[in-house]
Amino acid sequence: MLRNGLEPWHLLVVAIVVLVLFGSKKLPDTARALGKSMRILKSEAKAMKEETPR
């Protein structure tokens, strides 16, 4: 069924659907919030790795 996997036109269709669903005005805010969440997650994961067991 999925012989070729993800092709470039699939990404184009997904991008268009996201643009239609969220609108062009909300995309920068959404991307900013996602980036902030990823930075927080990364810093928390790093802090957990550095934490010494007692």
Backbone as XML, in Angstrom:
<?xml version="1.0"?>
<chain id="A" units="angstrom">
  <residue number="1" name="MET">
    <atom name="N" x="0.821" y="-1.189" z="0.000"/>
    <atom name="CA" x="0.000" y="0.000" z="0.000"/>
    <atom name="C" x="0.871" y="1.263" z="0.000"/>
  </residue>
  <residue number="2" name="LEU">
    <atom name="N" x="1.777" y="1.387" z="0.968"/>
    <atom name="CA" x="2.668" y="2.556" z="1.027"/>
    <atom name="C" x="4.073" y="2.130" z="0.590"/>
  </residue>
  <residue number="3" name="ARG">
    <atom name="N" x="4.258" y="1.977" z="-0.698"/>
    <atom name="CA" x="5.543" y="1.494" z="-1.196"/>
    <atom name="C" x="6.628" y="2.560" z="-1.126"/>
  </residue>
  <residue number="4" name="ASN">
    <atom name="N" x="6.303" y="3.783" z="-1.482"/>
    <atom name="CA" x="7.308" y="4.841" z="-1.552"/>
    <atom name="C" x="7.400" y="5.680" z="-0.292"/>
  </residue>
  <residue number="5" name="GLY">
    <atom name="N" x="6.519" y="5.464" z="0.645"/>
    <atom name="CA" x="6.549" y="6.254" z="1.872"/>
    <atom name="C" x="6.126" y="7.687" z="1.629"/>
  </residue>
  <residue number="6" name="LEU">
    <atom name="N" x="6.840" y="8.604" z="2.241"/>
    <atom name="CA" x="6.498" y="10.020" z="2.173"/>
    <atom name="C" x="7.172" y="10.670" z="0.972"/>
  </residue>
  <residue number="7" name="GLU">
    <atom name="N" x="6.386" y="11.189" z="0.075"/>
    <atom name="CA" x="6.911" y="11.855" z="-1.108"/>
    <atom name="C" x="6.784" y="13.368" z="-0.936"/>
  </residue>
  <residue number="8" name="PRO">
    <atom name="N" x="7.527" y="14.136" z="-1.719"/>
    <atom name="CA" x="7.490" y="15.605" z="-1.574"/>
    <atom name="C" x="6.092" y="16.209" z="-1.704"/>
  </residue>
  <residue number="9" name="TRP">
    <atom name="N" x="5.255" y="15.655" z="-2.558"/>
    <atom name="CA" x="3.927" y="16.242" z="-2.715"/>
    <atom name="C" x="3.069" y="15.989" z="-1.486"/>
  </residue>
  <residue number="10" name="HIS">
    <atom name="N" x="3.379" y="14.940" z="-0.708"/>
    <atom name="CA" x="2.656" y="14.720" z="0.547"/>
    <atom name="C" x="2.901" y="15.889" z="1.505"/>
  </residue>
  <residue number="11" name="LEU">
    <atom name="N" x="4.155" y="16.321" z="1.571"/>
    <atom name="CA" x="4.494" y="17.447" z="2.447"/>
    <atom name="C" x="3.781" y="18.718" z="2.003"/>
  </residue>
  <residue number="12" name="LEU">
    <atom name="N" x="3.660" y="18.910" z="0.713"/>
    <atom name="CA" x="2.954" y="20.080" z="0.192"/>
    <atom name="C" x="1.481" y="20.053" z="0.592"/>
  </residue>
  <residue number="13" name="VAL">
    <atom name="N" x="0.859" y="18.894" z="0.487"/>
    <atom name="CA" x="-0.547" y="18.760" z="0.880"/>
    <atom name="C" x="-0.712" y="19.026" z="2.375"/>
  </residue>
  <residue number="14" name="VAL">
    <atom name="N" x="0.186" y="18.484" z="3.192"/>
    <atom name="CA" x="0.117" y="18.705" z="4.641"/>
    <atom name="C" x="0.291" y="20.185" z="4.953"/>
  </residue>
  <residue number="15" name="ALA">
    <atom name="N" x="1.231" y="20.859" z="4.288"/>
    <atom name="CA" x="1.450" y="22.288" z="4.514"/>
    <atom name="C" x="0.203" y="23.097" z="4.160"/>
  </residue>
  <residue number="16" name="ILE">
    <atom name="N" x="-0.440" y="22.760" z="3.074"/>
    <atom name="CA" x="-1.655" y="23.477" z="2.669"/>
    <atom name="C" x="-2.779" y="23.258" z="3.682"/>
  </residue>
  <residue number="17" name="VAL">
    <atom name="N" x="-2.929" y="22.025" z="4.152"/>
    <atom name="CA" x="-3.973" y="21.728" z="5.137"/>
    <atom name="C" x="-3.725" y="22.503" z="6.426"/>
  </residue>
  <residue number="18" name="VAL">
    <atom name="N" x="-2.473" y="22.544" z="6.886"/>
    <atom name="CA" x="-2.140" y="23.288" z="8.106"/>
    <atom name="C" x="-2.426" y="24.771" z="7.911"/>
  </residue>
  <residue number="19" name="LEU">
    <atom name="N" x="-2.064" y="25.296" z="6.772"/>
    <atom name="CA" x="-2.306" y="26.716" z="6.484"/>
    <atom name="C" x="-3.800" y="27.020" z="6.474"/>
  </residue>
  <residue number="20" name="VAL">
    <atom name="N" x="-4.607" y="26.143" z="5.910"/>
    <atom name="CA" x="-6.056" y="26.356" z="5.864"/>
    <atom name="C" x="-6.663" y="26.245" z="7.258"/>
  </residue>
  <residue number="21" name="LEU">
    <atom name="N" x="-6.217" y="25.254" z="8.032"/>
    <atom name="CA" x="-6.790" y="25.041" z="9.362"/>
    <atom name="C" x="-6.445" y="26.163" z="10.330"/>
  </residue>
  <residue number="22" name="PHE">
    <atom name="N" x="-5.190" y="26.562" z="10.369"/>
    <atom name="CA" x="-4.749" y="27.530" z="11.374"/>
    <atom name="C" x="-4.725" y="28.960" z="10.868"/>
  </residue>
  <residue number="23" name="GLY">
    <atom name="N" x="-4.665" y="29.153" z="9.605"/>
    <atom name="CA" x="-4.591" y="30.494" z="9.056"/>
    <atom name="C" x="-3.183" y="31.044" z="9.147"/>
  </residue>
  <residue number="24" name="SER">
    <atom name="N" x="-2.864" y="31.982" z="8.303"/>
    <atom name="CA" x="-1.501" y="32.502" z="8.245"/>
    <atom name="C" x="-1.169" y="33.409" z="9.431"/>
  </residue>
  <residue number="25" name="LYS">
    <atom name="N" x="-2.168" y="33.941" z="10.109"/>
    <atom name="CA" x="-1.895" y="34.840" z="11.240"/>
    <atom name="C" x="-1.520" y="34.071" z="12.501"/>
  </residue>
  <residue number="26" name="LYS">
    <atom name="N" x="-2.021" y="32.856" z="12.677"/>
    <atom name="CA" x="-1.739" y="32.100" z="13.888"/>
    <atom name="C" x="-0.467" y="31.265" z="13.779"/>
  </residue>
  <residue number="27" name="LEU">
    <atom name="N" x="0.024" y="31.028" z="12.580"/>
    <atom name="CA" x="1.195" y="30.163" z="12.411"/>
    <atom name="C" x="2.441" y="30.686" z="13.120"/>
  </residue>
  <residue number="28" name="PRO">
    <atom name="N" x="2.802" y="31.975" z="13.032"/>
    <atom name="CA" x="3.991" y="32.448" z="13.760"/>
    <atom name="C" x="3.866" y="32.275" z="15.272"/>
  </residue>
  <residue number="29" name="ASP">
    <atom name="N" x="2.694" y="32.547" z="15.816"/>
    <atom name="CA" x="2.487" y="32.378" z="17.256"/>
    <atom name="C" x="2.588" y="30.909" z="17.654"/>
  </residue>
  <residue number="30" name="THR">
    <atom name="N" x="2.031" y="30.048" z="16.832"/>
    <atom name="CA" x="2.095" y="28.616" z="17.104"/>
    <atom name="C" x="3.531" y="28.117" z="17.042"/>
  </residue>
  <residue number="31" name="ALA">
    <atom name="N" x="4.283" y="28.553" z="16.053"/>
    <atom name="CA" x="5.682" y="28.142" z="15.919"/>
    <atom name="C" x="6.506" y="28.666" z="17.096"/>
  </residue>
  <residue number="32" name="ARG">
    <atom name="N" x="6.241" y="29.883" z="17.527"/>
    <atom name="CA" x="6.953" y="30.458" z="18.659"/>
    <atom name="C" x="6.669" y="29.671" z="19.940"/>
  </residue>
  <residue number="33" name="ALA">
    <atom name="N" x="5.416" y="29.331" z="20.156"/>
    <atom name="CA" x="5.041" y="28.561" z="21.337"/>
    <atom name="C" x="5.653" y="27.164" z="21.304"/>
  </residue>
  <residue number="34" name="LEU">
    <atom name="N" x="5.685" y="26.552" z="20.137"/>
    <atom name="CA" x="6.295" y="25.227" z="19.996"/>
    <atom name="C" x="7.787" y="25.287" z="20.280"/>
  </residue>
  <residue number="35" name="GLY">
    <atom name="N" x="8.457" y="26.302" z="19.776"/>
    <atom name="CA" x="9.886" y="26.466" z="20.033"/>
    <atom name="C" x="10.179" y="26.681" z="21.509"/>
  </residue>
  <residue number="36" name="LYS">
    <atom name="N" x="9.362" y="27.484" z="22.155"/>
    <atom name="CA" x="9.536" y="27.725" z="23.589"/>
    <atom name="C" x="9.331" y="26.443" z="24.386"/>
  </residue>
  <residue number="37" name="SER">
    <atom name="N" x="8.317" y="25.670" z="24.009"/>
    <atom name="CA" x="8.063" y="24.405" z="24.695"/>
    <atom name="C" x="9.214" y="23.430" z="24.502"/>
  </residue>
  <residue number="38" name="MET">
    <atom name="N" x="9.779" y="23.396" z="23.306"/>
    <atom name="CA" x="10.907" y="22.498" z="23.041"/>
    <atom name="C" x="12.133" y="22.913" z="23.856"/>
  </residue>
  <residue number="39" name="ARG">
    <atom name="N" x="12.385" y="24.212" z="24.002"/>
    <atom name="CA" x="13.517" y="24.675" z="24.815"/>
    <atom name="C" x="13.327" y="24.298" z="26.279"/>
  </residue>
  <residue number="40" name="ILE">
    <atom name="N" x="12.110" y="24.440" z="26.789"/>
    <atom name="CA" x="11.827" y="24.071" z="28.176"/>
    <atom name="C" x="12.021" y="22.575" z="28.366"/>
  </residue>
  <residue number="41" name="LEU">
    <atom name="N" x="11.504" y="21.774" z="27.448"/>
    <atom name="CA" x="11.651" y="20.322" z="27.529"/>
    <atom name="C" x="13.122" y="19.924" z="27.503"/>
  </residue>
  <residue number="42" name="LYS">
    <atom name="N" x="13.896" y="20.553" z="26.640"/>
    <atom name="CA" x="15.325" y="20.245" z="26.525"/>
    <atom name="C" x="16.059" y="20.593" z="27.819"/>
  </residue>
  <residue number="43" name="SER">
    <atom name="N" x="15.764" y="21.749" z="28.392"/>
    <atom name="CA" x="16.442" y="22.150" z="29.619"/>
    <atom name="C" x="16.050" y="21.257" z="30.794"/>
  </residue>
  <residue number="44" name="GLU">
    <atom name="N" x="14.790" y="20.841" z="30.853"/>
    <atom name="CA" x="14.350" y="19.947" z="31.924"/>
    <atom name="C" x="14.994" y="18.564" z="31.785"/>
  </residue>
  <residue number="45" name="ALA">
    <atom name="N" x="15.099" y="18.068" z="30.562"/>
    <atom name="CA" x="15.738" y="16.771" z="30.337"/>
    <atom name="C" x="17.219" y="16.835" z="30.716"/>
  </residue>
  <residue number="46" name="LYS">
    <atom name="N" x="17.871" y="17.934" z="30.389"/>
    <atom name="CA" x="19.285" y="18.105" z="30.742"/>
    <atom name="C" x="19.447" y="18.160" z="32.259"/>
  </residue>
  <residue number="47" name="ALA">
    <atom name="N" x="18.547" y="18.863" z="32.938"/>
    <atom name="CA" x="18.610" y="18.957" z="34.397"/>
    <atom name="C" x="18.393" y="17.591" z="35.039"/>
  </residue>
  <residue number="48" name="MET">
    <atom name="N" x="17.510" y="16.783" z="34.465"/>
    <atom name="CA" x="17.285" y="15.454" z="35.030"/>
    <atom name="C" x="18.510" y="14.564" z="34.842"/>
  </residue>
  <residue number="49" name="LYS">
    <atom name="N" x="19.218" y="14.701" z="33.728"/>
    <atom name="CA" x="20.428" y="13.901" z="33.489"/>
    <atom name="C" x="21.550" y="14.305" z="34.431"/>
  </residue>
  <residue number="50" name="GLU">
    <atom name="N" x="21.637" y="15.598" z="34.740"/>
    <atom name="CA" x="22.709" y="16.092" z="35.592"/>
    <atom name="C" x="22.427" y="15.847" z="37.080"/>
  </residue>
  <residue number="51" name="GLU">
    <atom name="N" x="21.190" y="15.569" z="37.402"/>
    <atom name="CA" x="20.808" y="15.359" z="38.793"/>
    <atom name="C" x="21.492" y="14.075" z="39.309"/>
  </residue>
  <residue number="52" name="THR">
    <atom name="N" x="22.141" y="14.193" z="40.464"/>
    <atom name="CA" x="22.852" y="13.040" z="41.019"/>
    <atom name="C" x="21.912" y="12.223" z="41.897"/>
  </residue>
  <residue number="53" name="PRO">
    <atom name="N" x="21.954" y="10.888" z="41.746"/>
    <atom name="CA" x="21.111" y="10.052" z="42.605"/>
    <atom name="C" x="21.624" y="10.024" z="44.027"/>
  </residue>
  <residue number="54" name="ARG">
    <atom name="N" x="20.718" y="9.926" z="44.986"/>
    <atom name="CA" x="21.111" y="9.964" z="46.393"/>
    <atom name="C" x="21.068" y="8.614" z="47.009"/>
  </residue>
</chain>
